[in-house]
Amino acid sequence: MPESPSKIEQLEQRLRAQYNELAELAGSLAHEIKNPLSVIRMNMDLLAEDFQAAATPAERRGLAKIQTVQKQCSRLENLLRDFLKFARLRDLELLPGCLNEIVERVLDMFAPQMREQDVECFRYLDPALPSIKLDEQTLHAALLNLVKNSLEAMPGGGQLLVRTRITRSGVALDLIDTGCGMDNRTAMMMFDAFFSTKHQGSGLGLPTAQKIIEAHGGRISVESEIGHGTQFTIEFPQPARIR
């Protein structure tokens, strides 16, 4: 006879079921908010067209108020979009893949911005890096967010070192920038949902990236010092039968 699940396993199953139920509810609520918000945004756009040729002081004040509502609608739409990405993340279909290839694609996407921003990028990607199990689309999105975060920390230029390496239990990716860095409180809270130090930030980018990495069986850590930069380290396990 098969063994009955332990009390810990039963608790984990209940918590997982509760989490899935809450995630579904939150996703449904976000959709319900999104629909009337789209109607509000559309009508504000139409009103803005009517007031575009505002001539009197009263009309100009009306246009300014319409533009304020438009900006807040855009902010809410971005927040809902990021939240839906966060809530939808479930068990991924992990297949053997090359971490280096995804890192290269992400860095190539940001190459024009790096040149414009005067950020020098150093790539040290181990050619002998073994394959890991990954979901290309979601991992690509997570790394996009992390590189974007590093570039935002270097508005006046700097250096970004990107390195992959073999570890005892798998592979690791280091992202090291020479940006503004952050204090201990920010470093401790940066993966908390809705925490953000950025104006108009949703506070869901880094928590979503962490969630994606953990869904890959990996973990992410951060070290930072104000005025000296930040290092993200992502570690992934290497399945025994993947080479």
N, C-alpha and C positions, 0 to 999 in steps of 0.2 A: 504493500500500500504506500502511496506517496506520502511524504511527511507533510504535516500541516504547517502552515506558515507560523513563524514565531511572532510574539507580541510586537517586537520591533518592526518586523516586516509588515504586519497588519497595520501598524501605525503609519508606516511609510506609504502604504497603499491608500489609506484614508486621506492622508495629507495630499498625496498626488491627485486623488479624485477631487478634493476640495479646491486645490489649486487650479485644476483644469476647468472646474465649474465656474470659479471666479474669473478666470481668463476669458471664458466664453461670454459670461455676463458683461464683463468690462468691454469686450469687443463689440457686443451687440449695442451697449449703451453708446459707445463712441460712434457707431453707425447712425444711431437715432439722432445724435447731436449733429452729425455731419450733414444730414439732409436739410433740416431747416436752416443751418448755417449757410449752405450753398444758396438757398433762396434769398437770405438776407444779403449775401455778397452780391448776387446778381442784381437785386433791386438797388443796392448802393451804387453799383456801376452805372445803372441806368440814370439814377439821380445825378451822378457826377457829370454825365453827358449833358443833362438838362442845364446844369449850373456852370458848364465849362466857359460860357461867355459872360460870367458874372460881372456886372458893371457897378451895382450899388454896394455900399458897405454891408448892408444886410445880406445880399446875395453872396458876397465874398465870405462872410462869417458862416453862412450856410454851407458853402463849398468846403471850408476848412473842417467843419464838423463831419461832413460826409467823408472826407479823406481820413479823418481820425477813425471812423467806424470801419472804413476799408482796411486800414492797417491792422486793426485789432482782429478783423475777420481773417486776414492773411495769417496772422500769428496763431489764431485758434486752429485754422486749417493745417498749418505745419505741425502744431502740437498733436492734433488728432492723427495725422499721418504717421508721425513717429511713434505715437502710442499704439496704433494698430500693428505696426511692425513688431513692437515689444510684446504685445499680447498674443500675437499669432504664432510666435516661435514655439514649436513643438519638437517632438523627436525628429531628428533629421535622418535623411538617407545618406549614410556615410560610406563613401567608396574610396578605394585606393587612389591617391593623387599626389601631385608634387607641390609642396609648399612654396618652393622657389619660384615656380611658374606664376602662382597667384601673386606673390610679392612683386615680381617683375612687372606684371600687368598693372598693379596698383601704382607703382612708382612711375611707370610710363605715362599713366593718366595725369599724374601731378607734375610731370617734367616741365611743361610750359609755365605753370604757376611758379615752380621753383626758380626757373630762370628769371621770370619777371620780378620775383620777390627777393632775388639775390640769395637764394639758399643753395648751398653746395651739398650734393647728396653723394655719400660714399656707400657703395654696395659691396658687401662681403658675404656672398651667398655660397655656401659650401656645395661644390659640385657633386660631392659624394653623399649628400643628404638622402637618407632613405625615405621611401614613401610613407605617408600616414593616411589614415582614414579621414576623409573630409567631405563636406558639402561645399562645392565651389562657390555657389551664388552667395550663401550666407557668410562664409568666411571672407570672401572678397569684400562684402559690405562692412564687415567688422574691421578689416585692415584699412579700408578707405577712411573710416571714422577715426582711427588712431593716427594715421598719417595726417589727416586734416587737422586734428587736434595739435599735432606737433608743429605744423606750419603756422597755425594761428598763434602759437607761442613765439614765433619769430617774425613779426611783421616787418622788422627792419633788416632782415637777412640773418644768416647764420649757417650752421652745418647740421645735417641729419645723417647719422650713421645707421645703416640697416644691415643687420648681420644674422645669418642663420648658422646653426651649429648643432652638432650631435651631442646628446647628453647620455647619461647612464640609462635612462628609462625611455628615451625617445629623441625628440628634436626640440629646439628652442629658437625663437625669433626675438631679437633685441632691436628696439627702436630708440635711438639715443639722440636727443636734440640739444642744441645750445641756447634754448629759448629762455623765457623769463622765469621758468620754474614756478613752484607753488609751495605754500606753507604746509605744515603737517596736517592741519585741520582739513584743508582742501583735498590733500592726497588721500586722507582717510574717508572722505565723503564723496569723492568724485564718481564712485560707482553706485551711489544711492539714487534711486529713481527720483526725477524732478529736481535734483540738486544741480545748480549751474551758476557759474560765475560770469557767464556771458550775457550781455544784453540781448533779449529776445530768444535766448536759448531755451530749448524744451527740457533739458536735463535728462534726456532719454538716450542720447547717442552712445555714451560710454557704458551705461547699464546694459543696453542692447548688445554692444560688442562683447561685454563680459558674459552675458547670457549665451551668446553664440559660441564663444570659446569653451565655456563649461559644457555646452551640449556636445562638443567634440571630445569631451573627456579631458580637456586641458584646463589650465589655470593662468591667470594674468596677475602680475604684480607690478608695482610702480615705486620708483625711487626718485625723489626730486629735491632740489634745493633752490631757493629763491636767488635769481641772478646767475645761476649756473646750469640750468637746464633740467631735463627730465628723461628718465629711462623707463620704458615699458618693456617687460620681459614676458613673453608668452611661451608656455611649455606644453607640448603635445606628447601624448604617449605613442609609442611605436608598437603596433600589434606584432606579435611574434612571427606571424606567417607572411608579413608584408616586407618586401625587400626593395 
